[in-house]
Every structure is written in C-alpha cells, then in structure tokens.
C-alpha cells in the first residue's frame, strides 16, 4: 500500500434555520438596546457594546466549513467556524467501517439501523455527491455524511476496495 493523504473543505449552506437564528438574535438585540436606552440610560452604552459583541460572535459561529483529511486509514473530520476557529469533530478508522458509499445507494439502506447516530458534515446543497461511512465508534454505530473529493474517494477505494462503493 502506498501512503495516502488528501484534504477537502466543504462550505455548509446557510439554512432557513440559520437565518431564523440571525433574525431572532437581531430582534432580541434591538429589544435589549431599546430597553437599555429607555430604562437604564446610564448603562445604555455598555448594554449596546455587549449586545453588539454577542451578535458578532454568534454570527461568526453560523459561518461553517467542514474539513475532511484522509491519512492512510484515518478520516479526520473538523468543523471550521468563520475560517478562524477549528473544532475536531471525529477521527474514524476506516478499517472498522462497514460500508463507504453514496448515501442513496441500496446497500447503505441494508446497513443503517434505527437509533443510529447520524453526523451530517455535508454542505446541505442539493445536487452534491454525498457519501456515507457507517462504522462503530466508542461502541456505538454512527453514520457520517460527507462530501469527499474525487481524489479522496479514489484514495479510500484503493485502501478499502471491498468496503467502498463508487456508484
């Protein structure tokens, strides 16, 4: 086997739920500022600064990208918020995987079960090629949804030809 390393970064689509969170944050912020100005004029500047800072950091957390890094048999998945903060979500040992295939492949339906934890690290955009990895992690079955590049899926296929389904 040859050494394999490749990375892919996928930007998460802004959902209607994300937009509702932003609108709700703005409405609550406007109410807090109005209440602060009307009832506590002495501290209104402090209230405004705190509310604006909260909104700034809250909005940054909603700008998400997922990074997949394949190193030999390990698939590392990380969440990147506003291209600044990186949070490692999981590392999967693909040797333990039951199947690696497109999410809508018939063989995937045979492997997934009720109550299985689903971790969606895909962009959420329609028409994108979403793959799934069904594996055991910490004694529990999980299903990872991700969007690997062609290079990454070919690298996985060379390492695990019996577990990987391309089409």
N, C-alpha and C positions, 0 to 999 in steps of 0.2 A: 504494500500500500504506500502511496505517496502522501506527503504532507499536504493537508488542505486547510486553507484559511481564506475566508471571504466574509465581507460585511455588506449589509444592506440597511438603508434607512428609509422608513416609510412615514410620511406625514399623515396624522389622523385627521379625517374630515371633521369639520365643525358641524355638530348635530343640532337639531332643534332643541334638544335638552340643554346643550351648552349655551345656546342663545337665550333660553329662558333663565338660566342661572345668571347670565350677564345682565339681563333686563331686571331681574329681581334684585340683584346687587345694586344697580343704579337707582332703582326706586327706593330701596331701604336707605341708601346713602343720602339721597335727596331729602327724605323724611328726617333723618338724623341731623342733617345740616340745618334744615328749617327749624326743627325743634330747638337745636342748639342756639341758633340766632335769636329766636323768639323768647325762649325762657331762660337761657343762660348766656347772655351776651358777652359776659366777661371771659368765658371759656370757649367762645364760638370758634376762634382761630385754631385752638388746639383740636377741637372736635373735627373741623374741616381737614386739618392735616392728617389726623388719624384715619378718617374715613377715606380720604384720597389714597393714602398709603395702603390701606387694606384692599381697596379696589384694584390698585396697581398690581399687588402681589397675587390677588385672586385671579385676575385676568391672565396673568403670566402662566398660572398653573393650568389653564384651559388650552394653551397652545402646546400640543403634544406631538412628539415624533416617537416612533419605535425603532430601535436598532437591534438587528439580528447579527450575531457574529458566530460563524461556524469555524471551530478549531478542531480538526480531526473528527472526533466523535461527539464533541460537546457543542450544543447550541445555546449560546447566551442570549437572553432577551433583556433589553433595558428600555426604560421609559425616559425620554428626554423632554423636559419642560422648558419652553422658550429658548431652546438652544443653549441653556445655561446650567440647569440642574439635571443631573443624571441619577436615576434610581435603578439599580439592578433588580429586575423582577424575578428572574429564574435562570437556572442553568439546567438544561436537560441532557442527560446522557442518552444519545440516540441508540446506543446498543440495547437499551431497555425498552425502546419504543415497540409498540405492537404494529403500527402502520403509520406511514407518512404518505399522504395522498391529497389530491384536490378535495376540498370539503364536500362537494356534491357527488363524489364517486360512490357507487353502490356498496363497495367493500367497507367503506367508512361506516355506513349505517349498521353493518353487522357487528362492528367492534364497539361502538359507543353504547352507553347504558344510561338508565335513569339515575339521576343524582350525581352524575359525573360532573366534576368542576370544569367549567369552560372558561378559559382565559383568552379573551379576544384582543389580540395585538395587531389587528389589521387596520387598514386605513378607513374602512367603512364605506368606501366608494363603490358604487355599482359598476359591474363590468370588470373588476380587477380579479386576477387569478389568486384565490385564497386557498392555501394548503392547510392541512391539519396534521398534528402529531398527537397520537393517542399513546400515552405512556403512564407509567406509575412513578409517582414522586412522593416521598415521605409516607409510603404505604397507602396512598390514595390514587385512584385513577384520575387523570386530568386530560383535557383536550385543549391543545394550544391551536389557535387560529392565527396564521401569519401569512405574509406575502413575500416569499423569498424571490431573489433574482434568478434568472435562468442559470447563471454561474453557480449560485448556491445550491439550487435543486439538482444540478448535474453533479456537484461535489457530494451531495448527500446520496445520490443514486450510485456513484462509484463506490462509496463506503458501504452502503446497505442496499444492494440490488434486490434482495428478496422482500424487503420491507417497504420499498419506495415504489409508488405508482405515479407515472407521469401523466397519463391521460385516462 
